[in-house]
Every structure is written in structure tokens, then in C-alpha cells.
């Protein structure tokens, strides 16, 4: 993976604030909602939205702290951010297109985690060019995390009966479960391909970020070449 220029300090600070805010929202929803329902912290973060948002927030916080110290973000964190963006796209699409309005969280929490946060992540990925083009041979890295999550959920569904989403209930049958799992993995690969493609987008970096002062020609100074 090729090296890229570090992001502006303002961008790093905004990523840090976004990561901290999302972490705070997730803890807030646990404190005010989940205990009253008798569920555990494990169940709370058993939901793909909650767990993925928490991991993404951690990636943003970690990479931002590294950037603010003037150090290069390691490639593994950049790859992790690419995977996180791909997964959060799925979170946004599934909730807003397939199952809009479901869930028991306050409306502002759902809007933040299912719309605002994914959109900001995509905009950040596209417009802040501190990521190299992601190599296509590494597209497979979008799969291990959701596969692991699905495995844990399916095992829990078959043992203690708890699943975060109705379409993963064991009583729906093996064929239904296999179809939904395959659909999710295909969607994740498609989302990953979009993120990998967007990593090749390049926009001119604003001069004020680079710290360089643009050259001024004598004509722009009034035509007198002796004016400093």
C-alpha cells in the first residue's frame, strides 16, 4: 500500500469528535434502554449496527490520535477503515431501504447511526485523500468480520435462542438462513467494491491545507516586476 499525505489537523479532530460522539451515543442507549429490558451488554453489541458503529468509532479515534501526533497512520488501520465504511454502507442501506422505522432506539439515535454516520464516513472516504487506492486483491478483507459476527449469531440462535434480527431466527429453516447469509455476504462484497473504487477518486487538495502559498505573477501584482 503506497504512502499518502496525512490529513489536515482539522479533519483528524473532526474524526476524533465523530468517533467519541458515536461511542457516547452507544453507551447512552445501553444505559437508558437495554437494562430496563433485562438484556446484557453482550446482547446490546450483538446487533450489527451497534457493534460495527463501535468498532468504526474506535478506528476513527485511533487513526485520529496517530495523525494528530504527526505520525503516519499504519496501513492496517486504513484497511480497517475501508472495511468499516463498507459495513456501515450496508447498515445504512438495510435500515433505510429494507426495514425503515424498525427498532426501539430514540429516533435521533437511529438517524445518527443509520444515516448521518454512514453518510459522513462515505464523504470522508471520498473527499479526504489520505488513503491510497485499495488493492483489488485485498477485497476479501471485507468478509472476515461479518462472517465472524454471523457465526456467533447463528450459534447463539441455535443454543440460547437469541438473535438480533428476525431473519436469522433458526425456526425459519436452514434454506432461509443460508439465503439470507449469502445475500448479506454478496451485498458486503458489492459495498466493498464500491469503497475500493472510491479509493481511486482524487480531488485537488486545497492550498490552505498544504501550507504552500501560491505564486503570484508580476502582472497580478500590478505589472511591476520589482514589487516584492
N, C-alpha and C positions, 0 to 999 in steps of 0.2 A: 504494500500500500504506500503510495507516494505521500511525502510530507506536504502539508498545506499551511498557509499563514494562519496565525492564531486569530480568534475572533476579537472584535473590539471589546474593551473592558465593559462598556455599557451592555453589550449583548450577553457577556458572561454574567453580569449582575442580574439581568432580566431572567436568564435561565435559572440562576440560583433562586431568585424570588419565586419563579413559577414552580420549581421543584419543592421548595419549602411550603408554598401555599397548598399544593396538591396533597402533600403529606399531612398538613394540618387538617384539611378537609376530610381526609380518610379517617384520621383519628377522631375527629369531631363526630362523624357519622357513627362510628363504633360506640363512642361514649353515650350519645343521645338516643341511639336506636337499637343496636343489636343486643345489649344486655337485657333490655326490657322483654325481648323475645326469647331469652334464655339460651341464645346461641353463643358460641365461643369465638375467640379471636381467630382461630384456625378457620372456622366457617366463614367469618367475615371476609377474610382474604382468600377464601376458596373461590370466590367469584372472580371470573377472568378480568372484569373491569377493574375491580379493586386491586387485585394483585398486580396486574400489568401497569396500572397507574402508579402504584407504589414503587415498582421496580424502575419505571421510567423516571419518576421523580428522583430516585437515588442516582440514576445515571446522570441526569442533568446537574444535580448538586455536586457529584464527584468531579465531573468534567469541568464545571464552572470554577470550582475551587482550584483545580490544577491550572486552568487558564489565568485566573486572577493572580496566581503566584508567578506568572510569566513563563510557565513550563509548557512543553508540548503535550497535548492530550495523547495518551497511548492509543495505537490503532485498535486495540481490543475494545476500548470504550467507544470509539467511533463506530465499530461494527455493532456493538451492543445498542447504540443509539439508533442505528439503521433498523435493527430488529424491532426495537421499541416503537419506532414510528410506524413500521408495517403492522404491528399488532394493534396499535391504537387506531389506525385506519379501520381495521376490522371492527374494533369496539364501536367506533362512530357509525359505521355503515349498518352493522347488525341492529344496533339500538334504534337508530333514526329511520331506517328503511323497513326492517323486518318486524321489529317489536316496539314501535314507538309508544311512549307513555307508560310502559310497564315499570315495575319496581316500586319500592316503598320509600325511597330516599326523597328528601325535600326536592322540589322542582329545580331550585337553583343549583343543588348538588348534581342532579342528573344532567342539567345543561352544561355545567362546568366539565364534568368527567366524560360525557358522551359527545360533546360538540366543541366547546371552546378549547379544551386542552388538545384534542386531536388536530383541530384546525391550526392552532398555534404551532404545534410540532411540525406539521407539514410546511407551513410558511417559513419557519426557521430553517428547516432542512433545504428548502428550495433557494431562499434568498441570502442566506449567510454561507458563504463559500469557504467554510473551514473544514470541509470534508472532501476527501478525494473521490474520484469515480470508484464506485464499489465494483470489485471484480466479479464477473458473472459466475465464475467457477465457485464462488463462495455464497451463492444464493441459498444454498441448502441450510445456512446457519439460521434462517428464519424458522425452521421447523423444530429443533430440539426442545425449546422452551414450551411451546404449545402442546407438543406430543407428551412431554412430561406432565404438564397440567392435566391433559386429558386422561392419561394413565392413572393418575392419583384419583381423579374424579370418578372414573369408571370402577376402580377398586373400591372406593368408598360406597358407591351406589350399590355394588354387589354385596357389601359386608354390613355397613351400618345404615344403608338406605338413604344417605344424604347426598343430594346432588344440587348444584347451584341453579340449574336450568332444566325446565320440564322436558326438553327434547333429549336429555341424557338419562331419563329415568329407565331403569332396567326393564320394567314391565312393558315398555314399548317394543321390546323384541330385539334380537340380535341384528336383523336386517335393517331396522330403523336406525339403531345405534351406529352400525357400520356406514350407512348412507350419510348420516349427519357428520360423523367424524371425517369421512372422506371429503365431504363438501367443505368443512372448515379448513382442512389442510390445503385443498386446492385454492380456496379463497386466500389463505395466507401466502401461498406461493405467488398468486397474482398480485397481492398487495406488495409483497417483497419485490417483485419485478418492477412495479411502479416506483418504489423507493429507489431501487438500483438505477432505474432510468433517470429519475430526477436528480440523482447524484452527479449526473453528467451535465446538468444545466449550470451555466456560468453567467453571472451578471457582473458588470463593471463595479469594482469596489469604490465607494465614494472617497474622494480625495481627503476629506476631513478625517476619515478613519485611518488612512495610511500615514498621515502626518507629513506628507510631502506638500510643499507649496507649489502651485502651478507656475510655470514660467510665463512671464509677461513680455510680449514683444515690444520693441521701441514704438511701433505705430499705436499700440494700445496705451502707451504712456504719453501719448500726445505727439509722437513723431520725432522727439528729440532723443537721439541715441546716447546723449551724455547724462540724461537724467537717471539717477540710481533708483 
